[in-house]
Amino acid sequence: MSFVAKNHFVAFIDLLGFSSMVKKDLEAPDGTNKYMEELFRVHQETIQLAGGVINLDVVQFSDSVILATEFKKENFNEFLWLITKYQFTLFSRGILSRGGVAYGKHYYNNGFLYSLGLIEAYNIESKIAKNPRVIVSSDLLELLYENEEAMVTSKLPLIKENDGLLFLDYLSFCEDGIELFLDTITRGLENGDPKVREKYNWLSDYIKYKFPEANLSNNRFK
């Protein structure tokens, strides 16, 4: 067997709050599992991503999702939009996510994964993203595009935050307005865990930026 790693675009996605959901479910009496069915449905939808327009490696374990496609510029736009829609699907089911998109040598075969691109994407997720956003590597964007104007022309689903980082604009898929999610956001803002509140504070600012009419605070995207 020949083991040849090739350059790929790689995304690492972390499902936030996953361990808490599992703990609550598996410590509850049988038949009262609140999250298991929903998380299984998300898992099935994750697997189905491999059947899209571009050839995609899809791996999910615990709260981690890895998506990768061959490094071809014509794949990049589709790859980002696919991840953006996936993140919104998670959001619409009440699951926040965080991640990174990078590139590097990558090999995947029948469950065996060996990937420098994954390491780069994971480092972005774990060290840089912090909030419920998927950050795209600035090195990758500079490699593919001459300047920000070229990125705009390519219609990439990106927003620049005031920290200079570019993240996937998953609320662009919120075509029916944000009202259905406001109760969930409000509960998150009132959560007793300060780490959880900080994530919902960020999300509140993002929502206000996208939907100025929403009755939520905003100070981050000015």
N, C-alpha and C positions, 0 to 999 in steps of 0.2 A: 504494500500500500504506500502511495506517495503522499507525504505530508507537506503541503505547500501553503504557506500563509500569504494572503494577498491583502492589499490595502482595502479597507472597508470604511464606510460611515457607520459609526456605532453609537447607539443610545442606551444609556442605563437609566431606568426609571425605578424609583422607590415609592411604594404605596404607603403613605403616611398613616399612622394609627393602626396598621395591620396587626401588630402583636397584641395591641389592646383589644381589638375585635375578636381575635382568636381566643384570648384569655377569657373574655366575658362569655363567649359561646361555650367553650369546653368546660368551664366551671359551673355553667348553668345546668338545671335539670334536663334530662333527655326530653326532646320534643319542644324545647323552648329556645332553640338556637336561632338567634336573630340575624347573624351575618353570614353563616356558612353557605346558604343557598345563593346569596347575592355574590359572594366572592367566587363561588364556583362558576356562576354565570359570567363574571368578569374574566375568569381564566379561559373559558370557552371562547369568548370574544377575542381574547389575546391571541389564542392559537389561530383563529380565523384570519388574523392580519397577514399571515404568510400566503394567503391566496389572492393577494392584491395585484396591482399593475406591475410592481417591481418584485424581483426575486428577493425574498426576505428570510433571514434566519431569525427565529423567535424562540426564546428560552424564558421560562418563568419558574422561579422557585421561591417559596415563602413570599416575602414582600418585594421581591426584585423581579424586574422584567428587563430583558436584554433584546434589543432589536438591531439588526445589522443588514446592510446591503452593500454590494460591490461599489468601490470608489469610482464612480463615473459622474461627471458633472450633471448629465441629463437625469440622473437618479435623485439628485440632492433635493430639488424642490418637492418632488413627490414624497420623498422620505420625511421631510420636515412636516408637510401637511398631514401625512398619515399619523405621525406622532402627536401633532397638535389636536387632531380629531380624537385620537385615543385618550389624550389627557382630558378633553372635555367630556368624553363618555364616562370616564371615572368620576369627574366632578359632578356630573348630572346624577350619578348614583350615590353621591355623598362621600366619595373617597377622594381626598386630596393626594396629590403626587408631586414629586420633586425629581429632577434629573439633570443629566448632562448629555450633550451630543459632541462627539469628537471623531477622530479618525486614527487609523493605524493598522498595522498588520493584524490579520484576524483569520482564524481557522475554526471551522465548526463542522462536525461530522457525527451524526447519530448520537447526540447527547454529549459529545466530547467538545469542549470549548477551550481554545487557547488564543488569547487575544490581547495585544497591546492596546488596541483601540478601546477595549472594554476598560482597561486600567485607567486610561485617560478620561473616559466618560465618567467612571466611578469617582475619580478624584474631583471632577467638576461638581458632581452631585453632592459628595460628602463634605467638601471643603469650601465651595463657593456658592452653590445655589441657595442653601439655608431656608428659603421660603418655598411655598408651593408653586414653583416655576421650573421650567426646563431650560437651562442655559446652553447656548450654542457656543462652542469654542471660538474665541476670537482668532486664533491661529488658523483654524479651518476656514473661516469666512475670508480672511485676508488671502489665503491660498487660492480661493475660488473666485473672488471678486476684487476688482481694482479699487473700489471705494464704496461708500454707503449708497451713493446714487445708483450704482450698478445693482446693489442688493434690492433697492426699492423697485427698480425696473423689472427685476426678476420676480417681483411679487411674493417674496418670502414672508411667511407668517410671523414676523418678528416685531418686538417692541423693545426700545432701549429705555432702561430704567436710569434713574439719576446717579447710579453707581457706575454707569458706563457699560453695563452688561446687557446683552441681548437675549431675550427669552421668548419662547413660543407663545403666541397670542391665542390661547385656547378659548377665551371668551368670544372670539370672533365667530364661533359656532353657536353662540347663544342667540339664535334668531328670534325666539319668542319672548325676549326680555328676561330680566333677572329676578322678577318678582317671586317666582316659584322657589327661589333659593334663599331669599332674604331671612326667613325664619331660622334656617340652618346656620347662616352666617352670624346672625345675632346670638344664637346659642353658643357658637364658637367663641365669640367675643366676650361672653360671660363665663367661659370655662374657668375652673379654679386653677388649672395648670398654666403658669405663665408662659411656658414654651408653646403650648397650644394656642393661647391667646395671641402670641406674637405672630404666628402663622395666619391667624384669621384677621389680625390687624393689617397685615400685608395684603391679604385677599380683599379686605374691605377697600383699601386704597386702589387696588387694581380695578375693582368693580366700579368705583366712583369715577375713575378715569375713563372707563368704557361706557358707563351709563351715568352721566352727571345727574340725572333726575333721581337716582336711587338715594334713599335717605340714610346714607352712610358717610362716615368721615373720610377725608382724603387729604393727604399732604405729601405723598411720596413721588407722584408722577408729574410734578410741576416742571 
